[in-house]
């Protein structure tokens, strides 16, 4: 039983803190890369012409306030998590 306790305690050393910060930095870099890649793909997207496209446009128009509120919530959460992660990286 003492061996399992010692191995568990050895996981929480200075080296593991550095490893966690490296993993956090990689996750932050992947998150930013994903955001930038999505924006680039949105700029290339073309909308089809026709009845289905008009129906999609009407539906987007009807739900625009909900989508804007959801976007504001997503941005607020992202800024909070990014700020927390950056503070963790610099501690």
C-alpha positions as CSV (number, residue, x, y, z in Angstrom):
1,X,0.0,0.0,0.0
2,X,2.9,2.4,0.7
3,X,4.2,1.9,-2.8
4,X,0.9,3.1,-4.4
5,X,0.8,6.1,-2.1
6,X,4.4,7.1,-3.0
7,X,3.8,6.7,-6.8
8,X,0.6,8.8,-6.5
9,X,2.5,11.6,-4.6
10,X,5.3,11.5,-7.1
11,X,2.9,12.6,-9.9
12,X,2.5,16.0,-8.2
13,X,6.0,17.3,-8.4
14,X,7.5,20.4,-10.1
15,X,8.1,18.4,-13.3
16,X,4.4,17.5,-13.6
17,X,3.5,21.2,-13.1
18,X,5.8,22.1,-16.0
19,X,4.3,19.3,-18.1
20,X,0.8,20.5,-17.3
21,X,1.7,24.0,-18.5
22,X,3.1,22.6,-21.7
23,X,-0.1,20.7,-22.3
24,X,-2.1,23.8,-21.5
25,X,0.0,25.8,-24.0
26,X,-0.6,23.2,-26.7
27,X,-4.3,23.2,-26.0
28,X,-4.4,27.0,-26.3
29,X,-2.4,26.9,-29.5
30,X,-4.8,24.3,-31.0
31,X,-7.8,26.3,-29.9
32,X,-6.5,29.4,-31.6
33,X,-5.6,27.5,-34.7
34,X,-9.1,26.0,-34.9
35,X,-10.7,29.4,-34.6
36,X,-8.5,30.9,-37.3
37,X,-9.1,27.9,-39.6
38,X,-12.9,28.2,-39.2
39,X,-12.8,31.9,-40.1
40,X,-10.8,31.2,-43.2
41,X,-13.3,28.5,-44.3
42,X,-16.2,30.9,-43.6
43,X,-14.8,33.4,-46.0
44,X,-14.6,30.8,-48.8
45,X,-18.1,29.5,-48.3
46,X,-20.6,30.3,-51.1
47,X,-24.4,30.2,-50.6
48,X,-26.5,28.4,-53.2
49,X,-29.2,30.2,-55.1
50,X,-32.8,29.1,-55.2
51,X,-35.8,28.4,-53.0
52,X,-33.9,26.5,-50.3
53,X,-31.3,29.3,-50.0
54,X,-34.2,31.9,-49.6
55,X,-35.8,29.7,-46.9
56,X,-32.4,29.4,-45.2
57,X,-32.0,33.2,-45.3
58,X,-35.5,33.8,-43.9
59,X,-34.8,31.3,-41.0
60,X,-31.5,33.0,-40.3
61,X,-33.2,36.3,-40.2
62,X,-35.9,35.0,-37.8
63,X,-33.3,33.6,-35.4
64,X,-30.8,36.4,-35.6
65,X,-31.2,37.7,-32.1
66,X,-30.9,34.3,-30.5
67,X,-27.7,33.6,-32.6
68,X,-26.3,37.0,-31.6
69,X,-27.0,36.3,-27.9
70,X,-25.4,32.9,-28.2
71,X,-22.4,34.4,-29.9
72,X,-21.9,37.0,-27.2
73,X,-22.1,34.2,-24.6
74,X,-19.6,32.1,-26.4
75,X,-17.2,35.0,-26.8
76,X,-17.5,35.9,-23.1
77,X,-16.8,32.3,-22.0
78,X,-13.9,32.0,-24.5
79,X,-12.3,35.2,-23.2
80,X,-12.7,34.0,-19.6
81,X,-11.2,30.6,-20.3
82,X,-8.4,32.1,-22.3
83,X,-7.6,34.6,-19.6
84,X,-7.6,31.9,-17.0
85,X,-5.4,29.7,-19.1
86,X,-2.9,32.5,-19.8
87,X,-2.8,33.4,-16.1
88,X,-2.1,29.7,-15.3
89,X,0.7,29.6,-17.8
90,X,2.4,32.6,-16.3
91,X,2.2,31.5,-12.7
